[in-house]
Amino acid sequence: MGNYLTSSVGVEDSGTGAVPGADGTGEESTDKSSDKGSQNFEIVVLGTGAGTTYVYSRETSSSFVVLKEGEPLLLCDAGYGVTASCQHHVGRLPPHIYISHNHGDHAGELPVVLAVESKAAAAAGRPAPSLYAHPDVVEELRQHRLRELNSTGKPLEAFASFRQVPSGGRTPIGDSGLSVKPFLSRHSETCYGLLLYLDDRPLLGWTADSGFDEALYDHLSEAPQLLVDARSEGTEEHAGFNELDRLAALPYMRDKTVYITGYGKQDEAPSPQEVPAGMVTARPGMRIRLAPQQVPAGSGQQG
């Protein structure tokens, strides 16, 4: 478990689990590297909450937003507290939303968000938000999560442009140059994490909610940085802190940067002793610069 951080984000981590940043707040980008000719993409962690976290403690559910040149582009999950956190950290919600699964801490605010954002978009002459999800998740959202919008008498298409994200290929995020490829996670609800690409170059792997799953980690390790779900007590549907050493030891995780999220409240984050070298505890407000994984010439890599 060597210095994974030094090659991909240019920040050394001692395995203490401390939040990177000059002032310890997590507001500084954890990537000081530059990629000439590339666009500036980063994510802002909006929350790390688990299922009960926001309901009982008012700390935001696990989510993040992708920025392009400093502007919000893609929101990944819209659970409890995410809307306010997104407005606080980046000023507004982005035009594109990806939902991993239908649990409340990942999609609970979606009906209100679509109702408000679609109305604002129409008033400004913009299209309604684009909603991305695996086809199975889209169906669950339409049948269950978004059912309350039926009371408006309007079709669901009035609130969002539904963009299915099927397995086995990449789905573009508008004309941003980004695309996403979904991967089924190990969870009680149908749930899909993703690989985020810039053109053909992987940027980020995200498990969404998932139990320990080597096959999933293998897929996501195509990217140089990963957001991985883990909490103090592991289950079939959430990896545990005691499994992080196993994750770090997997051969394909060499030289990767792993951010731990989904653990719940801030005082439920892993202790320094539970964070392997090369892993970082994600914190709300943390900004992570996305540096693409370079694809060797002639590799023939396809999505």
PAKE-397736 format. One record per residue: residue in three letters; x, y, z of N, C-alpha, C in turn. Coordinates in steps of 0.05 Angstrom, whole numbers, plus 5000, padded with zeros to 4 digits. Layout:
alaXYZXYZXYZ...
//
This chain:
met501749765000500050005000501850255000gly503050314978504950524976503750804974asn505350994963504351264961502651304937tyr500151194938498351204916497751494907leu497651674926496851954919498852104903thr501352044906503352214894503252214864ser502551994851502651984822500152094809ser497852074823495352154809494252414818val494752504842493752764850495852954861gly498252854864500453034872500253114901val498852964918498653024946499452774962glu501252804980501952574996500052555020asp499352305027497552255050498852045067ser498852095093500251915111498451695121gly495951685110494151475120492651565145thr492851825151491551925175488651975171gly487651985146484952045141484352345143ala486352505146485952795148485052905121val483453115122482553235097484753405085pro485453355059487453525047486553815045gly488453995043487754275041489554435059ala490354675050492254835064491254905092asp488654945095487555025121486054805135gly486154555124484854335136481854325133thr480754505116477854525113476854345091gly478654255073477754095051476854265027glu477054535029476154705007478154724985glu480654654991482754664970482554414953ser483154444927483254214909485354024919thr484853764917486853574925488553494902asp488353624879489953554856491353804846lys493953814848495554044839496853994812ser496153764799497453704774495953854752ser497253874728496054004705496353824682asp494353844664494353684639494053874616lys496153944603496154144582494154064560gly492554254552490654204531488054084541ser487854014566485353894576483654114588gln481154054591479354234604479454184634asn478454384649478554374678476054244689phe476254004699474053864711474853794740glu472853824758473253744786470653664797ile470653534820468253474835468353614862val465953674872465653774899463953574914val465053474936463553284953461353444967leu458853364965456653504977455853385004gly456353135007455652995032456652715032thr456752595056457752325059455652155075gly453252255078451252135095450251865087ala449451705106448251445102445151485103gly443751255104440851265102439451435123thr440351435148438951585169440251855175thr442451905162444152135171442652395170tyr441552465147440252725145437652735162val436152525162433552515176433852575205tyr435952465218436352495247438552695254ser440352755236442652925244443053165226arg441453185205441653415186444353445173glu445753225169448253225153447553095126thr448553215105447753155078448352865069ser446452745055446852485044449152485024ser450252245019452652225002451952304973ser453452484962453052594936455452764928phe455752814902457753004892456853134867val458053354860457353494836459953534819val459653494793461953524774461853814764leu464153944764464354214753466054204728lys465354374709466954414685467654704683glu470154764684471155044684469755204706gly469355074729468255204752465255214753glu463855124732460955134730459754864736pro457654844752456354584758455154464733leu455854214728455054074704453353824709leu454253664728452853404733452653344763leu450253304772449753234800449452934801cys450952804819450852514822449452454849asp446952384846444952324868443852574880ala441252544888439752774898438152684923gly439652584943438352504967437852734986tyr437152665011436452865031438753065037gly438153315035440053525041441853605018val441753464996443553504974443053774960thr440553844956439954094942441154334956ala440654354982441754584997444854584997ser446054345000448954325000450054414973cys448754334951449654404925449554704921gln447354824929447055114927449155254944his449755144968451655274986454455264974his455255034963458054994955458555094926val456655074908457155154880455155354869gly453255444886451455664878448855584865arg448755354852446255274839446454974831leu444154864823444154594814444954584784pro446254364776447054344748444754254730pro445054274704442854194685442653884682his444653734690444653444687444753304714ile443153094717442952954743443152654737tyr444852514751445052224750444152104776ile442351904775441351774799442251484799ser443651404820444651124822442450924829his440651004847438550824855436350974870asn434150844877431750974886431550994916his433550934932433350974960433151274966gly431751344988431251624995433751794998asp435851675009438251835013439851874988his438751774965440051824939438151944919ala435551934924433652044905431352184918gly431452224945429152324959428252604951glu430152774943429453054936428853084906leu429052874891428752894862426153004852pro423852924863421253034853421153344856val421953444879421853734883423953874866val426253754864428353874847427453904818leu426253694807425353704779423053904776ala421253914795419054104793420054394793val421854454811422854724813424754794790glu426554624784428554684764427354694736ser425354524730424154534704422554794700lys421254884722419755134720421655374715ala423855374730425855584726427055574698ala427555334688428655314662426755414641ala424155344643422155434624421955744624ala422055864648421856154650424256284637ala426556154637429056264625429456184596gly427556024586427855934558429855714555arg430455564576432355344575430755084576pro431954864566430654604568430554504597ala428654324602428454204629430954054636pro431453994661433853834669433853564654ser436253464650436653204639437153004662leu435552794663435752594684436952334672tyr439252254683440652014673440551794694ala440051554685440051314702439951064685his440850844696440550594682437550544677pro436850404655434050364648432450244671asp433550054686432049934708431550144730val433450314734433050524754431150734745val431250804719429350994708426450894712glu426050644708423350534711422450554740glu424250494759423550514787422950804795leu424550984785424051264791421451364780arg420751284756418251374744415851254758gln416051004766413750864778413450934808his415551004821415451034850416351314859arg418851384855419851644866418451884855leu417851884829416652114816413652104814arg412451914827409551874825408052124834glu409152264854407752494865407352714845leu409052724824408752924804406352884786asn405152644787402752594772400452774780ser400552874805398353044815398253314800thr400353384786400353634771398753614745gly398153364737396753324711398553344687lys401153384692403053404670404553144667pro405353074643407052834639409752874652leu411052664660413652684672415652814654glu415252784628417152914609417053214610ala415053334623414953624627417053714647phe417953524664419753594686422653524680ala423053344662425853254656425953114629ser428253124618428852964595430152704605phe428852484602429752234613431852104594arg434252064604436451954588437251694600gln436551474587437351214597440351164592val441551034612444450984612444750674613pro444650544590444750254590447550144595ser447649904605450249774610451649714584gly454349704585455949614563456949834545gly456050084549456950304532457050554548arg457950774534458051034547455851214537thr454751364555452551554548453651834552pro453552004531454552274534452852444552ile454252624566452852824583452653084567gly450453114553450153334535452453354516asp453353604511455653644493458153724509ser458253634534460453714552463053584546gly463053364531465453204527465652974547leu463952984568463852774588461852554579ser462352314589460452094585460651914610val458551754614458451574637457851294627lys459051104641458650814636457850684663pro455450564664454550464690455550184696phe455750124722456449864732454749784756leu453549554755451849454776453449424802ser452449534824453749514849452349284865arg453549234889452449024906450749164928his448049164923446349324940443549194940ser441949264961439249154963437349254942glu437749504935436149634913437849624888thr436449604865437949614840439549874838cys442149844837443950074840446250054821tyr446850284808449050294789450950524795gly453450454801455650644801456450714773leu458650844769459450924742462350974739leu463250974714465751084706465151344691leu466551554698466251814684468651844665tyr468051914640470151944620470152224609leu472452324601472852554584473852454557asp472152474537472652334512473152044517asp475451934510476051644515477651604540arg478051804556479851784579478251774605pro478651564621477251544646478151754666leu476151874679476752074699476351974728leu474051844732473251774759471551524760gly472051354780470351124785468751174811trp466251094811464551144835462850894839thr462950784863461550534869458550584873ala457750834880455150884892454950714917asp452550634926452350454950453050174941ser454950044956455749774948457149634971gly456549374973458149204990460849154977phe462649024991465348974980465048794955asp466048884933465648754907468148784890glu469848584889472348604874471948654845ala469848524833469348564805468648854799leu466948974816466249254812468749434815tyr470349384835472749544838474649514814asp474749284804476449234780475549404757his472949404752471849574730472549864735leu472049964759472350244764475250334766ser477050144770479950214772481050294745glu479450284724480350394698480950694701ala479650824721480151104726482351134747pro483651374747485851414767484851474795gln482351554797481251624824478551494827leu477951404852475451264857474151384882leu471551394882469851454905468651184914val469151094938468350834947466650854972asp464350714972462550694994463650515016ala463850615041464650445063463750575089arg463150405109462250505135463350325157ser462850405182464150275204463549975205glu461049895200460349615201459449535173gly460949365161460349275134458049075133thr456549075111454348895107454548795078glu452548635070452448555042452148785023glu450949005032450449225014452149475019his453949465039455749685044458449565053ala460649645040463249555049463849665077gly465549525092466249615118469149725119phe469649895140472349995143474349775146asn473549545157475449325161476149185135glu474849275113475449155086477149345069leu477749575080479349765064482149675058asp483349525077486049415072485949215049arg483849055048483548865026483349015000leu481749225000481449384975484149504967ala485549614985488149744978490149544968ala489949284976491849084969491248954941leu488849014930488248904904490249004883pro491248824866493348904847492549134829tyr490049144821489249354802488749624816met489049634843488749884857491450034861arg493549904851496150034853496150304839asp497250504853497450774842494750914838lys492650804850490050934849489651104874thr487951304872487151464895484351394902val483851314926481251234935480151424956tyr477851534951476451704971474151544983ile474051555010472051395025469651575030thr467251485022464851645026462551465035gly460251575040457951425047457951315076tyr459851415092460151305119458251415140gly456851625133454851745152455652015161lys455252075187455952335198458952375199gln459852625202462652675203464052545226asp462652515249463852375271463752065269glu462751975246462751685240464751615219ala466351805211468451765191470551565202pro471951435185474051245194476151385210ser477251245230479451355246481951345229pro484051495237486551485222487651205219gln487251035240488250765239486750585219glu484350675211482750515193483150595164val484650805159485050905132487750815121pro487850635102490350545091491850775077ala494450745075496050935060494950955032gly494751195021493651224994490751254993met489351245015486451305016485951565031val483751695025483051945037480151945045thr479552045068476752065077475552315063ala473452265047472052485035470552645056arg470452905052468953085071467253285054pro464953365065463353565051464953815045gly464753915020466254145011468954084999met469853835001472453764989472253784959arg474253904947474453934918476653754908ile475953594888477853394877478153444847arg480553524839481053574810481153304796leu479953294772479753044757481853054735ala483952894737486052874717485552614702pro485252624675484552384660486752174661gln485951924661487751704657488551694628gln491151714623492051714595491851434583val490651424559490351174545492651144526pro494250924529496550894511495750884482ala497451004465496951014437496850724426gly494850674409494650414397493450204415ser492450284439491350084457488749974448gly487350134431484750044421482650034443gln482950174464481050174486478350274476gln476250134483473550214476471850224501gly469650374498467750394521466150144524
//
